[in-house]
Amino acid sequence: MVRSPIVAGKFYEGDFEQLEKEITGLFAAKLGPGELPITRNESRKIKGIIVPHAGYVYSGSCALWAYKEIAESHFPKTYVLLGFSHMGEQSGISIEDWKTPFGMVKTDKDLAIELKENTCLDINEDAHMNEHSIEVQLPLLQFASKDRMKDIRIVAISVNRDVDFRQLGEEMEKVLSKKDVVFIVSSDFTHYGRSYGYLPFTSDIKERLNNLDRKGIDFITKLDIPGFSDYINTTQVTICGYYPILLLMKLFSDEEVKPKGSLLMHYTSSDLTEDYSSSVSYVSILFK
């Protein structure tokens, strides 16, 4: 079975050439990383990234800061993508291959089944069928892996509140600790405005949004799970993929040598539209 794209032509260009042109342009855009990726360095290892999943016109330049790191680092056996369901579906693994305008992305079915058999997760294609959080990452991953595009293997996992991220993290760690994997976590950050039901302040919005986001980013890069959990609970901040982020933090916190997190890029949709009555924040974080 193949999971066909549902937001091609909406969140990103649906044609191969136009999509390549779009992503190339986002590198050179005002908030993009500038230069296209240089030669891959196999001795340079990274552990994972956190990237946004909005339409490329808004969040693409932010995400490409992290995908440039992927393009210039060791090519792993498998990318483990952690997304979630905007529709509230239960957590689950996909064993389907995924199609994009750039071609097919193969699933590492052996690893997917191993995770199913050794964690609380089950196969659940419904969690992925109408969800874009993982889909929008794949063309960017393919672009960043032009030299190895046909070799890309993924495991796509939807992580929602029906599972205990601490338990799942421990279970996944036992399976993945010796595997050659890189994690990709898909999450937008603060959704601000009446349309999102989140209006904690109405003055100095740009500065206060920045401060709100930076507090959360600091907890994440330091792998401070209690701090990030308390930040979510006390601010009620609308980070849509905070549960996959918590799972990643748990996985990395359990490692003997904890990865070092760093912020690559942070901006808001309002920085592009100059309309601060409604805003979504985007963050690109690297762990290595």
C-alpha positions in Angstrom: 0.0 0.0 0.0 1.0 3.6 -0.7 0.2 6.7 1.3 -0.6 9.3 -1.4 0.0 13.0 -0.6 -3.0 15.0 0.6 -1.5 18.5 0.8 0.6 18.6 -2.4 -0.5 21.6 -4.4 -1.8 23.2 -1.1 1.0 23.3 1.5 3.7 22.9 -1.2 4.0 22.7 -4.9 2.5 19.5 -6.4 4.8 19.4 -9.5 8.3 18.0 -9.4 10.0 21.0 -11.1 7.9 23.7 -9.4 8.5 22.0 -6.0 12.3 22.0 -6.6 12.1 25.6 -7.6 10.0 26.5 -4.5 12.4 24.8 -2.0 15.5 26.3 -3.7 13.9 29.7 -3.4 13.2 29.2 0.3 16.9 28.7 0.9 17.6 32.1 -0.5 14.6 33.8 1.1 14.9 36.5 3.7 14.7 34.1 6.7 16.2 31.1 4.9 19.7 29.6 5.6 21.0 31.2 2.4 23.4 28.8 0.7 22.2 25.5 -0.6 23.7 22.4 1.2 27.3 21.6 0.5 28.9 18.2 0.3 27.7 15.6 2.7 30.2 14.8 5.5 29.7 11.2 6.7 31.8 11.7 9.8 29.5 14.5 11.0 26.7 12.9 13.1 23.5 14.5 14.2 20.8 12.9 16.4 17.7 14.7 15.4 15.8 17.9 14.5 12.6 19.6 15.4 10.9 21.4 12.5 7.6 23.1 11.6 4.9 21.8 9.3 2.9 24.7 8.0 2.7 25.6 4.3 6.2 26.1 2.9 5.5 29.8 2.1 5.3 30.3 5.8 7.5 27.8 7.6 9.6 26.3 4.8 12.6 28.7 5.3 12.6 27.9 9.0 12.6 24.1 8.4 15.4 24.3 5.9 17.9 25.4 8.5 17.5 22.0 10.0 17.4 20.1 6.7 20.6 21.8 5.6 22.2 20.1 8.7 20.7 16.8 7.6 22.1 17.3 4.0 25.6 17.9 5.3 25.7 15.1 7.8 25.9 11.3 8.0 23.2 9.6 6.0 21.5 7.2 8.5 19.9 3.8 7.8 16.5 5.2 8.9 14.8 8.5 9.7 12.3 8.1 12.5 9.6 10.8 12.0 7.5 11.8 15.0 4.3 13.7 14.1 0.8 13.8 15.6 -2.8 14.0 14.6 -4.6 17.4 14.3 -7.8 15.3 14.0 -7.2 13.5 17.4 -6.6 10.0 16.0 -4.9 7.5 18.2 -1.1 7.1 18.1 0.3 4.6 15.6 2.9 3.5 13.1 2.6 3.5 9.4 4.0 0.7 7.4 3.0 2.1 4.0 5.4 3.7 1.6 4.8 7.4 1.1 4.5 9.2 -2.3 5.5 12.8 -2.9 6.0 14.8 -6.1 9.6 13.9 -5.9 8.8 10.2 -5.9 8.4 7.3 -3.5 9.8 7.3 0.1 10.2 3.7 1.3 9.3 2.7 4.9 11.8 0.6 6.9 9.2 -2.1 7.5 11.5 -4.3 9.5 12.1 -1.5 12.0 8.4 -0.5 12.0 7.4 -4.1 12.9 10.1 -4.3 15.5 8.7 -1.1 17.1 5.2 -2.5 17.0 6.2 -5.7 18.7 8.2 -4.1 21.4 6.3 -0.9 22.3 2.8 0.1 23.1 2.3 1.4 19.6 0.3 -0.5 16.9 0.0 -0.1 13.2 -2.6 2.6 12.6 -2.8 4.0 9.0 -5.9 6.0 10.0 -3.7 8.3 12.1 -1.7 9.2 9.0 -4.4 9.1 6.3 -5.6 12.7 6.6 -2.7 14.2 8.5 -0.1 16.5 7.1 2.4 16.8 10.0 4.7 14.1 8.6 3.9 14.4 4.9 5.2 18.0 4.6 8.6 16.8 5.9 9.2 14.3 3.2 9.8 16.6 0.2 12.3 18.6 2.3 14.0 15.4 3.4 14.2 14.2 -0.2 15.6 17.6 -1.3 18.2 17.4 1.4 19.1 13.9 0.3 19.4 14.4 -3.5 22.6 12.3 -3.4 20.8 9.4 -1.8 17.1 10.0 -2.5 16.3 6.4 -3.5 18.0 5.1 -0.3 15.9 7.1 2.1 14.1 4.8 4.6 11.6 6.1 7.2 9.4 5.0 10.0 6.5 7.4 10.4 4.9 7.5 13.9 2.0 9.6 15.1 2.3 10.4 18.8 -0.7 11.6 20.7 -1.9 11.8 24.3 -3.4 8.3 24.3 0.1 7.0 25.1 2.5 7.7 28.0 5.5 9.4 26.4 7.7 8.3 29.3 6.8 4.6 28.9 6.9 4.8 25.1 10.3 6.5 25.3 11.7 3.7 27.4 10.3 1.1 25.1 11.6 2.8 21.9 15.0 3.4 23.5 15.5 -0.4 23.9 14.8 -0.9 20.3 16.6 2.1 18.8 19.6 2.5 21.1 21.9 0.6 18.8 20.2 1.5 15.5 21.5 4.0 12.9 18.6 6.5 13.1 18.0 10.2 13.0 14.8 11.7 14.5 12.6 14.3 12.8 10.0 15.8 15.0 7.2 17.8 13.4 5.7 20.7 15.4 4.6 24.2 14.9 5.0 26.5 18.0 2.7 29.1 19.5 -0.6 29.7 17.8 -1.6 33.2 18.9 -4.9 35.0 18.3 -8.7 34.8 18.6 -8.9 32.4 15.7 -6.7 29.9 17.7 -8.5 30.6 21.0 -5.2 31.8 22.6 -4.9 35.4 23.6 -2.7 35.7 26.7 -1.8 39.3 25.9 -2.9 42.0 23.5 0.0 44.5 23.7 3.7 44.3 22.7 2.7 41.1 20.9 5.9 40.6 18.9 8.2 40.9 21.9 6.0 38.9 24.2 5.5 36.1 21.7 9.2 36.0 21.3 9.8 35.7 25.0 7.0 33.1 25.3 8.6 31.0 22.6 12.1 31.4 23.8 11.2 30.0 27.3 9.9 26.8 25.7 12.9 26.5 23.3 15.3 26.8 26.3 13.6 23.9 28.1 13.7 21.8 24.9 17.4 22.4 24.1 18.3 21.6 27.7 16.2 18.4 27.6 14.4 19.7 30.7 11.3 17.6 30.7 9.8 18.8 34.0 10.5 22.4 33.0 8.9 22.0 29.6 5.9 20.1 31.0 5.3 22.9 33.6 5.7 25.5 30.9 3.0 23.9 28.8 0.7 23.5 31.8 1.1 27.0 33.3 1.1 29.0 30.0 -1.4 26.7 28.2 0.8 27.6 25.2 -0.5 26.2 21.9 2.4 24.1 20.6 0.6 21.6 18.5 3.3 18.9 18.5 4.5 19.2 22.1 3.8 15.5 22.8 6.2 14.3 20.1 8.7 16.8 21.4 8.3 15.4 24.9 8.9 11.9 23.5 12.1 13.1 21.8 13.3 14.7 25.0 12.7 11.5 26.9 14.6 9.4 24.3 17.5 11.8 24.4 17.5 12.2 28.2 17.9 8.4 28.6 21.0 8.3 26.5 24.4 7.8 28.2 25.8 10.9 26.5 22.9 13.3 26.1 22.8 15.1 22.7 23.3 18.9 22.8 20.4 21.0 21.5 20.7 24.3 19.7 18.3 26.7 18.1 18.9 27.3 14.4 16.0 29.6 13.5 12.9 31.0 15.1 10.3 33.4 13.6 6.6 33.8 13.3 4.1 34.0 10.5 3.5 37.6 11.6 7.2 38.4 10.8 6.2 37.6 7.2 2.7 39.1 7.1 3.2 42.0 9.6 -0.2 41.1 11.0 0.1 40.3 14.7 -3.5 39.8 15.4 -3.0 36.1 14.4 0.3 34.4 14.4 2.0 31.0 14.3 5.6 30.6 15.5 8.1 28.3 13.8 11.2 26.8 15.3 14.1 24.8 13.9 16.1 23.0 16.5 19.1 20.7 16.1 20.4 17.9 18.4 23.8 16.4 17.9 
